[in-house]
Amino acid sequence: MAQDYNATINLPKTEFSMRGNLTQKEPAMLEEWAKDRTYYKLIEKNKDKPLYVLHDGPPYANGNIHMGTALNKVLKDIIVRYKNMSGFCSPYIPGWDTHGLPIELKAMKEIGVENGAIPPVELRKHCHDYALNQIENQKKQFMRLGVWGDFDDPYLTLKPDFEARQVEVFGEMYKKGYIYKGLKPVYWCPDCQTALAEAEIEYENDPCHSIYVKFKVTDDKGKFTALGLDLNKTYFVIWTTTTWTLPGNLAICVGPDYEYTVVCANGENYVMASELVKPTMEAAGISEYTTVGAIYGRELEYIMTAHPFMDRGSLVIVGDHVTLESGTGCVHTAPGFGVDDFEVCKKYPEVGIVVPVDSKGVLTEEAGKYAGLKTDDANKVIAKDLEASGSLFALEKIVHQYPHCWRCKNPVLFRATEQWFCSVKGFKDDAVKAISEVKWIPEWGEERIKGMVVDRSDWCISRQRIWGVPIPVVYCKDCGKPIVTDETIKAISDMFRKEGSDSWYIREPKEFLPEGTKCKCGCTEFVKEKDIFDVWFDSGVTHRAVMEERGYDTPVDLYLEGADQYRGWFQSSLLTSVATKGRAPYKAVCTHGWVVDGEGKTMHKSLGNGVDPSEIYDQYGADILRLWVASSDYHADIRISKEILKQLSDTYKKIRNTARFILGNLEDKNGFDVEKDIVDVKDMHEIDKWALIRLNALIEKCKAAYDCSA
């Protein structure tokens, strides 16, 4: 669910005026707390009490905070303050996620250069400075909300000690066999020109053409001639919504246990799943047809067909991933463009793999006459050529869910490239077990993340950009073998800790590798990996690079973030922790919903229905915003509007006036002395005893709710 928090509504400045003058008094109060070092004195006072650690998930250092961020930070602040008031020492270390493409693009835009136009170290310096400026801006906004924490020394993923720990975690996972480099289809953004993780994908409805294409049978293994059919007029019919992938077709996959038949119409014979004959023929506008024979998919294996426009064959294979939900049951298979395709073709070495599209989404020479076309343009040209050659069986306009890049919002490709992966399969069972040992708030969170982990494929952890932590691998200059040993990992980690990761771009391998480093082939010269880590790997190691680096034990007591982090930070943290420690990095995980407008609609700039946190605290005080958080059922989506703020302002007035009345009753010319003026319970009037009992019951109820939520 995407939200545009830059959208704002105009709130009338006079409607919520506060007699408490929060907008004037709060900044002075915050300044006094900072000057008096109140947070640090509190932690020092509580240092001998049991530790309770809420680990802060790092917001991205880009742009102003929005209402979702404000909700998150205030919830954390309420929990931390409560724990510090109820017998614990609860430090709060705020942090920021500082690497990644959005910052790199912003930095390039500010200095007016294109990708690759300036040296890496120079670009990284601009990115570094941009990130620090954003952090200072967000830090002021968090503190204006009244959030207490160690803002003198927050954690940043760009700090050398963080990067050094990250390298060590990578080394541990590599040593256990959980890290590998391989050719595999991944989400690829042609606009950002980098691989993407599943957590960086958003699905949007896209209009497209679905096409049905005929592949002529050239060797039927005797299956169709036995039915008296003419092979020159017999075709397998495939279906696809990505016409541009057809130059990568090398096979047709059928379901081994599905029944297939031959449909005879217009003097031709079409092979398809029996169950899908009716919708397929309707798509082609053919009402008069007959069917011949019934054969299981496994019996069609190794039949050969001719590619409709490439000079090669397309082998019929079988795969369990084939479904009968749509299409023809004969699945267009391009191993360079799909994970299922890639995996099933590994069982058929004779099929091979081609990837006829480059990093910019342009078809290559391997696409034949379509080389030089962008994928969108290729869709139209290929479909037109298929129609002209008689290979187009049918074409339909549909709207389907298609993956988009979360950064640039453009459609992505599946594209096989050499990438670094984390083999989740290697420890998936341990991860599922670790999930069951965590307290999930709400409880449904357990099944949600468990399902995601069970279903997920290997994690692509490499990115083809500059602003990030370099993947700490060198390659033999002669044989190309990657070199990752305890000694090389330690040397690179030590270098990063001392000089930062810019050193990777400054120093040559011979300057930082241990003396005597040698490949098995005997070569002593090496080249450095050019890829950087996925930012989810950065933030996913904070339990080591922050908590353990600063001397805290893991698992920590609580992670608290939005529900979108089940596939984000909660999961990346879980995977790196289970891979290296065999357990989850947290004891409990609490989630909150999205912030929506007063009607429950997603906030969008075009709708003008957003609320900016600064607009609230600048006009009405941060306590109104904090009261909104405290009074909401934050596990679900939370509504905010000017009407809701007005109701909260009225509630605030009642709370404030009640408190002033109570305090006024304790104040006279001599003041209230607890030692001599307090009344013993046995001497109270019955109504006062009743009031005290009600008060204690309310306190216990509230305390139980706080304890349950944290």
C-alpha positions as CSV (number, residue, x, y, z in Angstrom):
1,M,0.0,0.0,0.0
2,A,1.8,3.1,-1.2
3,Q,1.3,6.4,0.6
4,D,2.2,9.9,-0.4
5,Y,2.8,11.8,2.8
6,N,3.8,15.0,1.1
7,A,0.1,15.7,0.5
8,T,-1.3,18.2,3.0
9,I,-4.6,19.7,4.0
10,N,-5.0,23.2,5.3
11,L,-5.9,23.2,9.0
12,P,-7.5,26.5,10.2
13,K,-5.0,28.2,12.5
14,T,-7.6,29.5,15.0
15,E,-9.7,26.4,15.5
16,F,-7.5,24.6,17.9
17,S,-5.9,27.4,20.0
18,M,-4.6,26.0,23.3
19,R,-4.7,27.9,26.5
20,G,-1.7,25.9,27.5
21,N,0.3,27.6,24.8
22,L,2.0,24.3,23.8
23,T,3.6,25.8,20.7
24,Q,5.5,28.2,22.9
25,K,6.0,26.1,26.0
26,E,7.1,22.8,24.3
27,P,10.2,24.2,22.5
28,A,11.3,25.8,25.8
29,M,10.7,22.5,27.7
30,L,12.6,20.5,25.1
31,E,15.5,23.0,25.2
32,E,15.6,22.6,29.0
33,W,15.6,18.8,28.8
34,A,18.5,18.9,26.3
35,K,20.5,21.4,28.4
36,D,19.9,19.4,31.6
37,R,20.7,16.1,29.8
38,T,17.5,14.7,31.3
39,Y,17.5,11.5,29.1
40,Y,21.1,10.6,30.0
41,K,20.5,11.3,33.7
42,L,17.4,9.0,33.6
43,I,19.5,6.2,32.1
44,E,22.3,6.7,34.6
45,K,19.8,6.6,37.5
46,N,18.3,3.3,36.2
47,K,21.6,1.7,35.2
48,D,21.4,-1.0,37.9
49,K,17.9,-2.0,37.1
50,P,16.9,-4.9,34.8
51,L,17.5,-4.0,31.1
52,Y,14.7,-3.6,28.6
53,V,15.8,-2.8,25.1
54,L,13.5,-1.7,22.3
55,H,15.7,-1.7,19.1
56,D,14.9,1.1,16.7
57,G,14.3,0.1,13.1
58,P,16.1,2.7,11.0
59,P,14.1,5.2,8.9
60,Y,15.5,6.1,5.6
61,A,17.6,9.3,5.6
62,N,15.7,11.0,2.9
63,G,13.1,13.8,3.2
64,N,11.0,15.0,6.1
65,I,9.2,12.7,8.4
66,H,5.6,11.8,7.7
67,M,2.6,10.8,9.9
68,G,3.6,7.1,9.7
69,T,7.1,7.9,11.0
70,A,5.7,10.2,13.7
71,L,3.3,7.4,14.8
72,N,6.2,5.0,15.0
73,K,8.5,7.2,16.9
74,V,5.9,8.3,19.5
75,L,4.8,4.7,20.1
76,K,8.4,3.7,20.8
77,D,8.8,6.7,23.1
78,I,5.7,5.8,25.1
79,I,7.0,2.3,25.6
80,V,10.6,3.4,26.5
81,R,9.3,6.0,29.0
82,Y,6.9,3.5,30.6
83,K,9.7,0.9,31.0
84,N,12.0,3.5,32.6
85,M,9.2,4.5,35.0
86,S,8.4,0.9,36.0
87,G,11.5,-0.7,37.3
88,F,13.7,-1.1,34.2
89,C,16.6,0.6,32.5
90,S,15.4,1.2,28.9
91,P,17.9,2.9,26.7
92,Y,16.8,4.1,23.3
93,I,19.3,4.3,20.4
94,P,17.8,6.0,17.4
95,G,19.2,5.0,14.0
96,W,19.2,5.7,10.3
97,D,19.4,3.7,7.1
98,T,21.8,5.8,5.0
99,H,22.8,3.9,1.9
100,G,20.9,3.0,-1.3
101,L,19.7,4.3,-4.6
102,P,17.3,7.1,-3.6
103,I,20.2,9.0,-1.9
104,E,22.5,8.2,-4.8
105,L,20.0,9.7,-7.3
106,K,19.3,12.7,-5.1
107,A,23.1,13.4,-4.7
108,M,23.6,13.1,-8.5
109,K,20.7,15.4,-9.2
110,E,22.1,18.0,-6.7
111,I,25.5,18.0,-8.3
112,G,24.1,17.7,-11.9
113,V,25.8,14.6,-13.1
114,E,24.6,11.4,-14.8
115,N,25.4,7.9,-13.6
116,G,29.1,7.1,-13.9
117,A,30.1,10.7,-14.7
118,I,32.2,11.2,-11.6
119,P,34.7,8.9,-9.7
120,P,33.0,6.6,-7.1
121,V,34.8,8.2,-4.2
122,E,33.6,11.7,-5.2
123,L,30.0,10.5,-5.7
124,R,30.1,8.7,-2.3
125,K,31.2,11.9,-0.6
126,H,28.2,13.7,-1.9
127,C,26.0,10.9,-0.9
128,H,27.5,10.8,2.6
129,D,27.0,14.6,3.1
130,Y,23.5,14.4,1.7
131,A,22.6,11.6,4.1
132,L,24.0,13.4,7.1
133,N,22.0,16.6,6.3
134,Q,18.9,14.5,6.1
135,I,19.6,12.9,9.4
136,E,20.0,16.2,11.1
137,N,16.7,17.4,9.7
138,Q,14.8,14.3,10.8
139,K,16.6,14.3,14.2
140,K,15.2,17.8,14.9
141,Q,11.7,16.6,13.9
142,F,11.9,13.5,16.1
143,M,13.1,15.6,19.1
144,R,10.3,18.2,18.5
145,L,7.8,15.3,18.9
146,G,9.2,14.9,22.5
147,V,11.1,11.7,21.7
148,W,13.8,10.9,24.2
149,G,16.9,8.9,23.2
150,D,20.7,8.9,22.6
151,F,20.6,11.5,19.8
152,D,24.2,12.4,20.6
153,D,25.3,9.1,19.3
154,P,22.7,7.5,17.0
155,Y,23.6,4.5,14.9
156,L,24.1,5.1,11.2
157,T,24.6,2.4,8.6
158,L,27.4,4.5,7.0
159,K,29.6,4.5,10.2
160,P,32.9,2.6,9.8
161,D,32.2,0.3,12.9
162,F,28.8,-0.6,11.5
163,E,30.3,-1.4,8.1
164,A,33.0,-3.5,9.7
165,R,30.5,-5.6,11.6
166,Q,28.5,-6.1,8.4
167,V,31.5,-7.5,6.6
168,E,32.0,-9.9,9.5
169,V,28.4,-11.1,9.3
170,F,28.8,-11.7,5.6
171,G,31.9,-13.7,6.3
172,E,30.2,-15.9,8.8
173,M,27.3,-16.6,6.5
174,Y,29.7,-17.4,3.6
175,K,31.7,-19.8,5.7
176,K,28.5,-21.7,6.6
177,G,27.7,-22.0,2.9
178,Y,24.7,-19.6,3.0
179,I,26.2,-17.1,0.5
180,Y,26.9,-17.9,-3.1
181,K,27.2,-16.1,-6.5
182,G,25.3,-17.5,-9.4
183,L,23.4,-16.8,-12.6
184,K,19.7,-16.6,-11.8
185,P,16.7,-14.5,-12.8
186,V,16.1,-11.6,-10.4
187,Y,13.8,-8.6,-10.3
188,W,15.7,-6.0,-12.4
189,C,14.8,-2.3,-12.7
190,P,16.0,-1.1,-16.1
191,D,15.5,2.5,-15.0
192,C,17.6,2.2,-11.8
193,Q,19.8,-0.4,-13.6
194,T,20.1,-2.7,-10.6
195,A,18.7,-5.9,-9.1
196,L,16.0,-5.6,-6.5
197,A,14.9,-7.7,-3.6
198,E,11.3,-8.9,-3.0
199,A,10.9,-6.2,-0.4
200,E,11.6,-3.6,-3.0
201,I,8.7,-4.6,-5.3
202,E,5.3,-3.1,-5.4
203,Y,2.5,-4.6,-7.5
204,E,0.3,-2.3,-9.6
205,N,-2.5,-3.0,-12.1
206,D,-1.1,-2.7,-15.6
207,P,-3.0,-2.9,-18.9
208,C,-1.4,-5.2,-21.4
209,H,-2.0,-7.5,-24.3
210,S,-2.0,-11.3,-23.6
211,I,-1.1,-13.3,-26.6
212,Y,-1.6,-16.9,-27.7
213,V,1.2,-18.1,-30.0
214,K,1.5,-21.2,-32.1
215,F,4.6,-23.4,-32.0
216,K,4.7,-25.9,-34.9
217,V,5.5,-29.5,-33.9
218,T,8.6,-30.8,-35.7
219,D,9.1,-34.1,-33.9
220,D,6.1,-35.6,-32.1
221,K,7.7,-38.8,-30.9
222,G,4.8,-40.6,-32.6
223,K,2.1,-39.1,-30.4
224,F,0.1,-37.1,-32.9
225,T,0.8,-39.1,-36.1
226,A,-0.7,-42.0,-34.3
227,L,-3.9,-40.0,-34.2
228,G,-3.7,-39.4,-37.9
229,L,-2.8,-35.8,-37.6
230,D,-0.7,-33.8,-40.1
231,L,2.4,-32.5,-38.3
232,N,2.7,-29.6,-40.7
233,K,-0.6,-28.3,-39.3
234,T,-0.1,-29.3,-35.6
235,Y,0.9,-26.7,-33.0
236,F,1.4,-26.3,-29.3
237,V,-0.4,-23.0,-28.2
238,I,1.3,-21.0,-25.5
239,W,0.1,-17.9,-23.7
240,T,2.0,-14.9,-22.3
241,T,1.5,-11.4,-21.1
242,T,5.1,-10.4,-21.8
243,T,5.5,-10.6,-25.5
244,W,9.0,-9.2,-25.4
245,T,10.2,-12.4,-23.6
246,L,9.5,-14.6,-26.6
247,P,13.0,-14.1,-28.1
248,G,14.2,-15.9,-24.9
249,N,11.9,-18.9,-25.3
250,L,13.7,-22.2,-25.3
251,A,11.0,-24.6,-24.1
252,I,7.3,-25.3,-23.6
253,C,6.4,-26.6,-20.2
254,V,3.3,-28.8,-19.5
255,G,1.9,-30.2,-16.3
256,P,2.8,-33.9,-16.0
257,D,-0.5,-34.9,-14.4
258,Y,-2.9,-32.7,-16.5
259,E,-4.8,-34.0,-19.4
260,Y,-4.1,-32.5,-22.8
261,T,-6.0,-32.8,-26.1
262,V,-5.7,-31.7,-29.7
263,V,-8.3,-29.2,-30.9
264,C,-9.1,-29.3,-34.6
265,A,-10.4,-26.1,-36.2
266,N,-9.9,-24.1,-39.4
267,G,-7.8,-26.9,-40.9
268,E,-5.2,-26.9,-38.1
269,N,-4.6,-28.8,-34.9
270,Y,-3.8,-27.1,-31.6
271,V,-2.4,-28.8,-28.5
272,M,-3.6,-27.5,-25.1
273,A,-4.9,-28.6,-21.7
274,S,-8.4,-30.2,-21.9
275,E,-9.7,-28.0,-19.1
276,L,-8.7,-24.8,-20.9
277,V,-10.0,-25.5,-24.4
278,K,-13.2,-23.5,-24.0
279,P,-11.7,-20.2,-22.7
280,T,-8.8,-20.5,-25.2
281,M,-11.1,-21.0,-28.2
282,E,-13.3,-18.2,-27.0
283,A,-10.3,-15.9,-26.8
284,A,-9.6,-16.8,-30.5
285,G,-13.2,-16.2,-31.5
286,I,-13.5,-19.8,-32.7
287,S,-16.9,-21.5,-32.0
288,E,-16.7,-24.5,-34.3
289,Y,-14.1,-27.1,-33.3
290,T,-13.6,-30.7,-32.4
291,T,-11.1,-32.4,-30.0
292,V,-9.0,-35.5,-30.7
293,G,-7.4,-37.8,-28.1
294,A,-6.5,-37.3,-24.5
295,I,-3.0,-37.6,-23.2
296,Y,-1.2,-36.8,-20.0
297,G,1.4,-34.1,-20.0
298,R,4.2,-36.4,-19.0
299,E,3.7,-38.3,-22.3
300,L,4.4,-35.1,-24.2
301,E,7.9,-34.8,-22.8
302,Y,10.7,-34.3,-25.3
303,I,8.4,-33.5,-28.2
304,M,10.1,-30.8,-30.3
305,T,8.6,-27.7,-31.7
306,A,9.9,-24.8,-33.9
307,H,10.2,-21.3,-32.4
308,P,7.9,-19.1,-34.4
309,F,10.6,-16.5,-35.4
310,M,14.0,-17.6,-34.0
311,D,16.1,-20.1,-35.9
312,R,15.9,-22.8,-33.2
313,G,13.7,-25.4,-31.6
314,S,11.6,-25.2,-28.4
315,L,11.6,-28.5,-26.4
316,V,8.4,-29.7,-24.6
317,I,9.3,-30.4,-20.9
318,V,7.3,-31.0,-17.8
319,G,7.1,-29.0,-14.6
320,D,5.1,-29.0,-11.4
321,H,4.8,-25.2,-11.4
322,V,2.3,-25.4,-14.3
323,T,-1.3,-24.5,-13.3
324,L,-4.6,-24.3,-15.1
325,E,-5.7,-21.0,-13.7
326,S,-5.1,-19.2,-17.0
327,G,-3.6,-19.6,-20.5
328,T,-3.5,-22.9,-22.3
329,G,-1.6,-25.2,-19.9
330,C,1.3,-25.0,-22.3
331,V,3.7,-22.6,-20.6
332,H,6.0,-20.4,-22.5
333,T,9.4,-21.0,-20.9
334,A,12.3,-18.6,-21.1
335,P,14.8,-19.5,-18.4
336,G,16.6,-16.2,-18.7
337,F,13.4,-14.4,-17.7
338,G,11.7,-16.3,-14.9
339,V,12.6,-18.1,-11.7
340,D,10.2,-21.1,-12.3
341,D,11.5,-21.3,-15.9
342,F,15.1,-21.2,-14.8
343,E,14.6,-23.9,-12.1
344,V,12.7,-26.3,-14.4
345,C,15.2,-25.9,-17.2
346,K,18.0,-26.9,-14.9
347,K,16.6,-30.5,-15.2
348,Y,17.0,-30.3,-18.9
349,P,20.7,-29.3,-19.6
350,E,20.1,-29.5,-23.3
351,V,17.7,-26.5,-23.1
352,G,20.4,-24.0,-22.0
353,I,19.7,-20.3,-21.3
354,V,19.7,-17.0,-23.2
355,V,19.1,-13.5,-21.8
356,P,18.4,-11.3,-24.9
357,V,17.9,-8.1,-23.0
358,D,20.5,-5.7,-21.4
359,S,20.5,-3.8,-18.1
360,K,18.6,-0.9,-19.7
361,G,15.7,-3.1,-20.9
362,V,16.9,-3.1,-24.5
363,L,16.9,-6.3,-26.5
364,T,20.3,-7.5,-27.6
365,E,21.7,-9.2,-30.7
366,E,20.5,-12.5,-29.3
367,A,16.9,-11.2,-30.0
368,G,17.7,-11.2,-33.7
369,K,15.8,-8.6,-35.8
370,Y,14.4,-7.1,-32.6
371,A,17.8,-6.0,-31.2
372,G,17.9,-2.4,-30.1
373,L,14.2,-2.2,-29.2
374,K,13.1,-1.4,-25.6
375,T,10.8,-4.1,-24.1
376,D,7.7,-2.0,-24.5
377,D,8.4,-1.2,-28.1
378,A,9.3,-4.9,-28.8
379,N,5.8,-6.0,-27.5
380,K,4.1,-4.2,-30.3
381,V,6.5,-5.1,-33.1
382,I,6.7,-8.8,-32.2
383,A,2.9,-9.1,-31.9
384,K,2.5,-7.5,-35.4
385,D,5.1,-9.9,-36.9
386,L,3.4,-12.9,-35.3
387,E,0.1,-11.9,-36.8
388,A,1.7,-11.4,-40.3
389,S,3.4,-14.8,-40.2
390,G,0.3,-16.6,-39.0
391,S,1.8,-17.6,-35.7
392,L,-0.6,-15.4,-33.6
393,F,-3.5,-17.6,-32.4
394,A,-5.3,-14.9,-30.4
395,L,-4.7,-11.6,-28.7
396,E,-6.6,-10.0,-25.7
397,K,-6.4,-6.8,-23.8
398,I,-6.3,-7.4,-20.1
399,V,-5.3,-5.7,-16.8
400,H,-2.9,-7.7,-14.6
401,Q,-0.9,-7.2,-11.4
402,Y,2.7,-6.5,-12.4
403,P,5.8,-5.9,-10.3
404,H,7.1,-2.3,-10.1
405,C,10.2,-0.8,-8.6
406,W,9.4,0.8,-5.2
407,R,11.8,3.7,-6.0
408,C,11.1,4.9,-9.5
409,K,7.6,3.2,-9.6
410,N,8.3,1.8,-13.1
411,P,7.7,-1.8,-14.2
412,V,10.6,-4.2,-13.6
413,L,11.9,-7.2,-15.6
414,F,12.8,-10.7,-14.6
415,R,16.3,-11.0,-15.9
416,A,19.0,-13.7,-15.3
417,T,22.2,-12.0,-14.1
418,E,25.3,-12.9,-12.0
419,Q,24.3,-11.9,-8.5
420,W,25.2,-12.7,-4.9
421,F,22.5,-14.6,-3.1
422,C,21.8,-15.7,0.5
423,S,20.6,-19.3,0.3
424,V,17.5,-19.1,2.6
425,K,16.8,-22.7,1.8
426,G,19.9,-23.7,3.8
427,F,18.4,-22.5,7.1
428,K,14.7,-22.0,6.3
429,D,13.5,-24.7,8.8
430,D,15.5,-23.1,11.6
431,A,14.0,-19.7,10.7
432,V,10.5,-21.1,10.9
433,K,11.3,-22.6,14.3
434,A,12.7,-19.3,15.5
435,I,9.5,-17.5,14.5
436,S,7.5,-19.8,16.7
437,E,9.7,-18.8,19.7
438,V,8.9,-15.1,19.3
439,K,5.9,-13.2,20.9
440,W,4.0,-11.6,18.0
441,I,1.8,-8.6,18.7
442,P,-0.9,-9.0,17.3
443,E,-0.8,-12.8,17.2
444,W,-1.6,-13.0,13.5
445,G,1.9,-11.7,12.8
446,E,3.4,-15.1,13.4
447,E,1.5,-16.8,10.6
448,R,2.1,-13.8,8.3
449,I,5.9,-13.8,8.5
450,K,6.0,-17.6,8.7
451,G,4.2,-17.9,5.4
452,M,6.5,-15.3,3.8
453,V,9.6,-17.2,5.0
454,V,8.3,-20.6,3.9
455,D,7.4,-19.3,0.4
456,R,10.4,-17.1,-0.2
457,S,13.2,-17.9,-2.7
458,D,16.9,-17.1,-2.2
459,W,17.6,-13.5,-1.2
460,C,19.5,-11.4,-3.8
461,I,21.9,-9.3,-1.7
462,S,23.9,-7.6,-4.4
463,R,23.2,-4.3,-6.1
464,Q,24.9,-2.7,-9.1
465,R,25.4,0.8,-7.6
466,I,28.0,2.9,-5.9
467,W,26.5,4.3,-2.6
468,G,26.6,1.4,-0.2
469,V,28.8,-1.2,1.6
470,P,31.0,-3.0,-1.0
471,I,30.6,-6.8,-1.0
472,P,33.9,-7.9,0.5
473,V,35.1,-10.3,-2.2
474,V,38.1,-10.3,-4.4
475,Y,38.6,-12.5,-7.5
476,C,41.6,-14.2,-8.9
477,K,42.9,-12.2,-11.8
478,D,43.7,-15.4,-13.7
479,C,40.9,-17.9,-13.1
480,G,38.2,-15.5,-11.8
481,K,37.6,-17.6,-8.6
482,P,36.1,-15.6,-5.7
483,I,38.4,-15.4,-2.7
484,V,36.6,-15.3,0.7
485,T,38.6,-16.6,3.7
486,D,38.7,-15.8,7.4
487,E,41.8,-13.9,6.8
488,T,40.5,-11.7,3.9
489,I,37.3,-11.0,5.8
490,K,39.2,-9.8,8.8
491,A,41.6,-7.7,6.7
492,I,38.7,-6.0,5.0
493,S,36.7,-5.6,8.2
494,D,39.7,-4.0,9.9
495,M,40.2,-1.7,7.0
496,F,36.6,-0.6,7.0
497,R,36.6,0.0,10.8
498,K,39.7,2.1,10.5
499,E,39.1,4.0,7.2
500,G,35.5,3.4,6.3
501,S,34.3,1.6,3.1
502,D,35.5,4.4,0.8
503,S,38.9,2.6,1.2
504,W,37.5,-0.2,-1.0
505,Y,37.5,2.3,-3.9
506,I,40.9,3.9,-3.0
507,R,43.1,0.9,-2.1
508,E,44.3,-1.9,-4.4
509,P,43.9,-5.5,-3.2
510,K,47.6,-5.9,-2.5
511,E,47.4,-3.0,0.0
512,F,44.8,-4.6,2.3
513,L,44.9,-8.4,1.7
514,P,47.1,-10.4,4.1
515,E,50.6,-11.0,2.9
516,G,50.8,-14.4,1.0
517,T,47.2,-14.4,-0.1
518,K,47.1,-16.8,-3.1
519,C,44.5,-18.4,-5.3
520,K,44.5,-22.2,-5.6
521,C,45.7,-21.8,-9.1
522,G,48.8,-20.1,-7.8
523,C,47.9,-16.5,-8.9
524,T,48.7,-13.7,-6.4
525,E,46.9,-10.9,-8.2
526,F,43.3,-10.0,-7.5
527,V,40.5,-7.7,-8.6
528,K,37.7,-6.3,-6.4
529,E,34.0,-7.0,-6.5
530,K,32.1,-4.0,-8.0
531,D,28.7,-4.7,-6.4
532,I,27.4,-3.3,-3.1
533,F,25.1,-4.9,-0.5
534,D,21.3,-4.6,-0.7
535,V,20.3,-2.0,1.9
536,W,18.1,-4.6,3.5
537,F,21.3,-6.5,4.3
538,D,22.6,-3.3,5.9
539,S,19.6,-2.8,8.2
540,G,19.2,-6.6,8.6
541,V,22.5,-6.8,10.6
542,T,21.7,-4.0,13.1
543,H,21.3,-6.7,15.8
544,R,25.0,-7.3,15.4
545,A,26.3,-4.0,14.1
546,V,24.5,-1.9,16.7
547,M,23.3,-4.0,19.6
548,E,26.2,-6.3,20.0
549,E,28.7,-3.7,18.8
550,R,27.5,-1.5,21.7
551,G,27.6,-4.3,24.3
552,Y,23.9,-5.2,24.5
553,D,22.8,-8.9,24.6
554,T,20.6,-10.3,21.8
555,P,17.9,-11.2,21.3
556,V,16.6,-7.8,22.4
557,D,13.2,-7.3,24.0
558,L,11.2,-5.7,21.3
559,Y,11.1,-4.6,17.6
560,L,8.2,-2.2,16.8
561,E,7.5,-1.2,13.2
562,G,4.8,-0.9,10.6
563,A,3.1,-4.1,9.3
564,D,5.0,-3.7,6.0
565,Q,8.2,-4.8,7.8
566,Y,7.1,-8.4,7.9
567,R,8.7,-8.7,4.4
568,G,11.3,-6.0,5.2
569,W,13.3,-5.4,8.4
570,F,11.7,-8.0,10.6
571,Q,12.5,-10.6,7.9
572,S,16.0,-9.5,6.9
573,S,16.9,-9.3,10.6
574,L,15.5,-12.7,11.3
575,L,17.4,-14.3,8.4
576,T,20.8,-12.8,9.2
577,S,20.4,-13.7,12.9
578,V,19.2,-17.3,12.3
579,A,22.0,-17.8,9.8
580,T,24.7,-16.7,12.2
581,K,23.3,-17.3,15.7
582,G,20.6,-19.9,15.1
583,R,17.9,-17.8,16.7
584,A,15.7,-14.7,16.2
585,P,17.2,-11.3,17.1
586,Y,14.1,-10.3,19.1
587,K,12.0,-11.7,21.9
588,A,8.8,-9.8,20.8
589,V,7.7,-8.0,17.6
590,C,4.9,-5.4,17.7
591,T,3.3,-3.9,14.5
592,H,1.2,-0.9,13.8
593,G,-1.0,-0.1,10.8
594,W,-0.9,2.7,8.2
595,V,-2.0,6.2,8.7
596,V,-5.1,7.0,6.6
597,D,-7.4,10.0,6.3
598,G,-10.6,10.6,8.1
599,E,-12.6,8.4,5.7
600,G,-10.1,5.6,5.8
601,K,-8.5,6.4,2.4
602,T,-4.9,6.1,1.6
603,M,-3.2,9.5,1.6
604,H,-2.2,10.9,-1.8
605,K,-1.0,14.2,-3.0
606,S,-3.6,14.3,-5.7
607,L,-6.3,13.9,-3.2
608,G,-5.0,16.6,-0.9
609,N,-5.9,14.5,2.1
610,G,-2.5,14.3,3.9
611,V,-1.5,15.8,7.2
612,D,2.1,16.8,7.9
613,P,3.4,16.3,11.5
614,S,5.1,19.6,11.5
615,E,1.8,21.3,10.7
616,I,0.3,19.8,13.8
617,Y,3.1,20.5,16.3
618,D,3.9,24.0,14.9
619,Q,0.2,25.1,15.2
620,Y,-1.1,23.0,18.1
621,G,1.8,21.4,19.9
622,A,3.3,17.9,19.8
623,D,1.1,16.8,22.8
624,I,-1.9,16.8,20.5
625,L,-0.1,14.5,18.1
626,R,1.1,12.3,21.0
627,L,-2.5,12.2,22.3
628,W,-3.7,11.0,18.9
629,V,-1.1,8.2,19.0
630,A,-2.0,7.2,22.6
631,S,-5.7,7.2,22.0
632,S,-5.6,5.1,18.8
633,D,-5.9,1.3,18.2
634,Y,-2.6,1.4,16.4
635,H,-2.6,-2.3,15.4
636,A,-5.1,-1.4,12.6
637,D,-5.0,1.5,10.2
638,I,-5.2,4.8,12.0
639,R,-7.4,7.7,10.8
640,I,-6.4,11.4,11.1
641,S,-8.2,14.5,9.9
642,K,-8.9,18.0,11.1
643,E,-12.2,16.8,12.7
644,I,-10.3,14.1,14.7
645,L,-7.7,16.7,15.7
646,K,-10.5,19.0,16.9
647,Q,-11.9,16.2,19.1
648,L,-8.5,15.5,20.5
649,S,-7.9,19.1,21.3
650,D,-11.1,19.2,23.3
651,T,-10.0,16.0,25.1
652,Y,-6.7,17.6,25.8
653,K,-8.4,20.7,27.3
654,K,-10.3,18.4,29.6
655,I,-7.2,16.5,30.7
656,R,-5.3,19.8,31.2
657,N,-8.1,21.5,33.1
658,T,-8.7,18.5,35.3
659,A,-5.0,18.3,36.2
660,R,-5.0,22.1,36.9
661,F,-8.1,21.7,39.2
662,I,-6.5,18.8,41.1
663,L,-3.2,20.7,41.5
664,G,-5.1,23.8,42.5
665,N,-6.7,21.9,45.4
666,L,-3.3,20.9,46.7
667,E,-2.0,24.5,46.6
668,D,-2.7,27.1,49.3
669,K,-0.6,29.6,51.0
670,N,1.3,26.9,52.9
671,G,1.4,24.3,50.1
672,F,0.7,20.6,50.5
673,D,3.1,18.5,52.6
674,V,2.8,14.8,51.9
675,E,4.3,13.8,55.3
676,K,1.8,15.7,57.5
677,D,-1.1,16.4,55.2
678,I,-1.8,13.0,53.7
679,V,-4.8,11.1,55.1
680,D,-4.5,7.5,56.0
681,V,-6.9,5.1,54.2
682,K,-8.6,4.1,57.4
683,D,-9.4,7.7,58.2
684,M,-10.9,8.4,54.7
685,H,-14.6,9.0,54.0
686,E,-16.3,6.0,52.3
687,I,-16.6,7.9,49.1
688,D,-12.9,8.7,49.1
689,K,-12.1,5.0,49.7
690,W,-14.4,4.1,46.8
691,A,-12.6,6.7,44.6
692,L,-9.2,5.3,45.6
693,I,-10.3,1.7,44.8
694,R,-11.5,2.8,41.4
695,L,-8.3,4.7,40.8
696,N,-6.2,1.6,41.7
697,A,-8.3,-0.6,39.5
698,L,-7.7,1.8,36.6
699,I,-4.0,1.9,37.3
700,E,-3.8,-1.9,37.2
701,K,-5.8,-2.1,34.0
702,C,-3.6,0.5,32.3
703,K,-0.4,-1.2,33.6
704,A,-1.6,-4.6,32.3
705,A,-2.3,-3.0,28.9
706,Y,1.1,-1.4,28.8
707,D,2.8,-4.7,29.8
708,C,0.8,-6.6,27.2
709,S,1.8,-4.2,24.4
710,A,5.5,-4.2,25.2
